[in-house]
Amino acid sequence: MRNDLMFDSRPLAKGRIRRVHRPLGQRVECVSGALWVTQDGDPRDIVLNPGDSFAFDQRGDALIQRLDDARFLLLETCAPAAAH
């Protein structure tokens, strides 16, 4: 198993916005820099710094914008394991 997720992180260039189509069930994790995240119909502004993550909880599209030089991961969320 490879532990270096930085290799899989995506850069976000200055002035660029990444649209994520229907991300419900995914989460974004900030690897470096700072990100601003918003979801369609959601009044919240989410700001992520390195090590922060946000699980998308709306059905519409979302936007990820760079506030600073940034790299991020877009990951599938996992349901908690059932207790035995």
C-alpha positions as CSV (number, residue, x, y, z in Angstrom):
1,M,0.0,0.0,0.0
2,R,1.3,3.4,-0.9
3,N,1.2,6.0,1.9
4,D,2.1,9.1,-0.1
5,L,-1.2,10.7,-1.1
6,M,0.6,13.9,-2.0
7,F,1.4,12.1,-5.3
8,D,-2.3,11.7,-6.0
9,S,-3.2,15.3,-5.0
10,R,-4.4,17.7,-7.6
11,P,-3.0,21.2,-8.0
12,L,-5.3,24.2,-8.4
13,A,-3.8,27.0,-10.4
14,K,-4.2,30.6,-9.4
15,G,-7.6,32.0,-10.5
16,R,-9.0,28.6,-11.4
17,I,-12.2,27.1,-10.0
18,R,-12.9,23.4,-10.0
19,R,-16.5,22.4,-10.5
20,V,-17.4,19.0,-8.9
21,H,-20.5,17.5,-10.4
22,R,-22.9,16.0,-7.8
23,P,-20.2,15.2,-5.2
24,L,-22.6,13.8,-2.5
25,G,-20.7,10.9,-1.0
26,Q,-17.3,12.4,-1.6
27,R,-15.0,14.6,0.5
28,V,-12.3,17.1,-0.4
29,E,-9.1,17.3,1.6
30,C,-6.7,20.2,1.5
31,V,-3.1,19.0,1.3
32,S,-1.4,22.4,1.0
33,G,-2.4,26.0,0.7
34,A,-6.0,27.1,1.3
35,L,-9.3,26.3,-0.4
36,W,-12.8,27.8,-0.5
37,V,-15.6,25.3,-1.0
38,T,-19.3,26.0,-1.7
39,Q,-22.2,23.8,-2.7
40,D,-25.2,24.8,-4.8
41,G,-28.0,26.1,-2.6
42,D,-25.8,26.1,0.5
43,P,-25.2,29.5,2.2
44,R,-22.1,28.3,4.1
45,D,-18.6,29.2,3.0
46,I,-16.2,26.5,3.8
47,V,-12.5,27.4,4.1
48,L,-10.0,24.5,4.3
49,N,-6.4,24.7,5.4
50,P,-3.8,21.9,5.2
51,G,-5.1,18.8,6.9
52,D,-8.7,20.0,6.9
53,S,-11.4,18.1,5.0
54,F,-15.1,18.6,4.1
55,A,-17.6,15.9,3.3
56,F,-20.1,17.1,0.6
57,D,-23.6,16.9,2.1
58,Q,-25.7,18.5,-0.7
59,R,-27.0,16.9,-3.9
60,G,-26.1,19.8,-6.3
61,D,-22.8,20.6,-7.8
62,A,-20.0,22.2,-5.8
63,L,-17.1,24.6,-6.4
64,I,-13.6,24.5,-5.1
65,Q,-11.5,27.6,-5.5
66,R,-7.9,28.3,-4.5
67,L,-7.3,31.0,-1.9
68,D,-3.5,30.3,-1.8
69,D,-1.2,27.9,-3.7
70,A,-3.1,24.7,-3.1
71,R,-3.2,21.0,-3.7
72,F,-6.2,18.9,-2.8
73,L,-7.5,15.3,-2.8
74,L,-11.1,14.4,-3.9
75,L,-11.9,11.1,-2.1
76,E,-14.9,8.8,-1.8
77,T,-16.3,8.7,1.7
78,C,-16.7,5.4,3.5
79,A,-19.5,4.3,5.8
80,P,-18.3,3.4,9.3
81,A,-17.7,-0.3,9.9
82,A,-20.5,-2.1,11.7
83,A,-19.8,-3.1,15.3
84,H,-19.7,-6.8,15.9
